[in-house]
Amino acid sequence: MNVKIADLMAKQVITSQPHHTIEHVRKIMQRNHISAVPIVNGDNEPLGIITSSDLNRGLREKTPVSSILQPHVYQVPAYNNISIAARVMRKHKIHHLLVTHEGSVVGIISSFDLLQLIDEHRFSMHNPPDQQRKK
């Protein structure tokens, strides 16, 4: 499959700042029906990511998200092949991956996005378009 990350990623990324609270990020997720929020600095550079799994750890709502960010942020460039994203996610056992361009967050990709691509590819392989009949 020759698909670029930029073709599959969610481009409208809702981010948050490190000083925001768990409560704030939870509301963002609920309001937008998403399960991950990248945490960025003022230049839109990734500092980490908060997922719904992080929020289910029983943390106090007023806790700033900066206190629970992991020190390493997994990210991939938008121009890479989707297989690179799949490999990074599988290797590090993560479900969300930040997509960056020149150091800024430009997208996010999830394991669900990858599954959807595989399903669509598989469907198209088994259901090719009808060939026009020669008259």
Secondary structure as GFF3:
##gff-version 3
##sequence-region A 1 135
A	DSSP	alpha_helix	5	8	.	.	.	ID=ss1
A	DSSP	alpha_helix	22	32	.	.	.	ID=ss2
A	DSSP	beta_strand	36	40	.	.	.	ID=ss3
A	DSSP	beta_strand	46	51	.	.	.	ID=ss4
A	DSSP	alpha_helix	52	55	.	.	.	ID=ss5
A	DSSP	three_ten_helix	65	67	.	.	.	ID=ss6
A	DSSP	beta_strand	75	77	.	.	.	ID=ss7
A	DSSP	alpha_helix	82	92	.	.	.	ID=ss8
A	DSSP	beta_strand	96	101	.	.	.	ID=ss9
A	DSSP	beta_strand	104	110	.	.	.	ID=ss10
A	DSSP	alpha_helix	111	126	.	.	.	ID=ss11
###
